[in-house]
Amino acid sequence: MIESPHPFVARLPIGEPIPMPADGIPGWSTFPYEGDLRVRSLEPPVLPEPARDGEDGPGSCRSCLHPERNVIWSDEHWRVTHLKQPSGLPLLVMLRPHGHFDLSDLPAERSAELGPLMQRVERAMLALGGIARVHVNRWGDGDAHLHYWFIARPAGMLQFRGACLAVWDDLLPPAPEQEWQANLAAVAKALADGGGTAHL
């Protein structure tokens, strides 16, 4: 548990106005907003930080307490889940271990499986057709159970490139339910063709 801030934090302009950089993110062609923007003032650090979901172990972890929720594919050690409803992009899924681990304590055996499994998920999503890239993200600030996000970027949508893809996913109207279900089923089947079980 971290009780005192890193020296970096002492140099931050907490509570002061931060100017918008002239050549910063709002100037990117991929930035989803326009108009008058301002940078929020930084708030003081909160230490120790609030516990994440599952921080106290499997008994406090939604992923462990409901392991079958939203699963589209699984094998002995891993599962791929969705977010319960369509989002703005063609598909967004998460890869999680069954065991209650974060990246720092993932056993060596599971770590050895992770890279090849991430490749399988990406290939399954690219096989949907019309997908240029699959962004893979791990933030880990809300959930102590390791999970990687896989977000499909449609081909040709150059505004969606890069770090703002997850923001675009929240802004766009949800995909039609039938199309979303078909994409989930196709990815589950493609994964199961390489082992494990499709649950759709």
N, C-alpha and C positions, 0 to 999 in steps of 0.2 A: 504494500500500500504506500503510495507516494504522498508524503505529508507536506513537502515544501516544493515550491516551483523551481524549474530549471532556470539558470541564470539568463537564458534567452528571454524569458517572460519579463524580467526586470527591465529590459530595454524596450518593451512594447509600449506604444502610446495609449495606455488604457484610458478610456473615457474621453479621449481627444478626437477631434475630427481627423479623418484620414483622407487625403486628396485622392481623387480618381486618377490613376495613371493615364497619361495621354495616349500611350501605346499599349495599354493593358487589355484585359479580357473583353471589356465592352467593345473594343475595336475588332475582335476576332469575327470572321465571317460565320463562325459556328455558334456565336453567343446568341441565345434565343430572345433576348430582350432588346428594346430600343427606347429612346426617349431619355428624359432626365433621370439619371440614377445618382445615387450617392452611396458611399461605403458606410456601413454601420460602424458605430463606435465599438471598440472592443470592451467587453465586460471583464471585470476582475476574475482571476482564476478561482475555481472551486476545487479545493483540496481538503481531504481526499475526495476523489470523484465519486459520484453516485454509482452504486453497483449496476452492472449490466444485467440483462436477463440471463439467468443461469450462472452468475458469478459465484454463487454459493454451492455449485455442484448440480448434478442431474436432477435432484429433487426440486430445484427452483428454475429449471430450464424448460421452456415451452417445447423446444425441439425434442427433448428427451421424454417429456410427459405425454406428447402426442406424436409419436414417431411415424404414424401412417398418414398424418395430415398432409394433403396436397401432393402426395408422392406420385410421380409418373413412372419412375424406374428405380430399381434397387438391386443390389447384390449383397453379399455377406457382410460387407463393411461400409458401403456407401449408399446414398440415395440422392435422387434428383427431384426437386420439388418446384411447384409453381406458387404464385401469390394469391390464389383463390379466385381471381377475376382477371379479365383481360386488361392490359395496359395499352399505352399509346403506340408502342412499337410491335413488330410482328411477334416477338417472343422474348420473354425474360424468365430464366429459370435459375435455381440455386443448387449447388452441389455441396452436400454435407456428409461428414462421417456419421455412422450410427453411434459410435462412442462419443462421450462428452469430452471433447478435446478442443483446444484452441491451437493455433499454428505453432506456438512455442513449445507445446507439450505433446504434439502429435507423434505417436510412436513411429519408429523408423520404418516398420513394415507398411504402415499407412502412408507415410511420406513417399515411399518408393512407388506406391500405386497412384499417387496424386497426379503427377505429370502426365502419364499415359491416359488417365481417366479424363483429365481436363482436355486433352487432345480429342478424345472420343466425343465429349459433349460438344466441342466446337465443330467437329466434322459433322455431327448429327444436325446441328443447327444450320450449317452452311448448305447441307443437302436439301433443305427446304426449298432452295432455289430463290434467286433474287436477293440473297443476303450477301453483302459485300464483305462485312467484317463481323466478328463476334467479340465484343469488348468483355474482358474478364476483370472483375473488380473484387477487392476484399477491403472493406472498411473496418468492420469489427467493433464499432463504438456502441452498438445497441445490443449486441448478443455475444455472450461468451462462448457459444457453441460455434465452432469454425464453419463458415459458409462462404462460398465464392459465388458471385453474381455473374451470369452469362447473359449479355444483352445483344440481341441481333440488330445490326444496322442495315437497313434496306439499301441495296445498290442504287447509286445515282443521287442519293440524298446527301450531298456534300455538306450541307449545313449541320448535319448530325455527327460529323466526324469529331473525334477527340473527346475531351473531358466533359463536355456538356451533354453527352448522349443521355445520361440518366435524367438530366433535367428535362430534356425534350420528351422523354418517356412520360413524365408527369404532366406535361403541358398538352400533349396531343390527345384527341378524343380516343377513347378505348377502341380497340379492334373489335370487329363483330364476333360474338360468342362462338358461332359455328367455325369461323376461320381460325380463331384461337385454339379451340378444341382440336381441330384437325392438325394444327402445327404441333401441339403438345403430343398428340398420338403418334405423329410421324417421328418426332425426336425420341419418344419412348421406344418405338419399334426399332429404330436405327441403333439405339444403345443396346437393346436386348439382343439384336443380331450378333453383337460382339460378346454376349454373356450377360447374366443377370436376368431380371424379370421386368417386363413392361406391365404397368398397372392401369393402363387405359385401353 
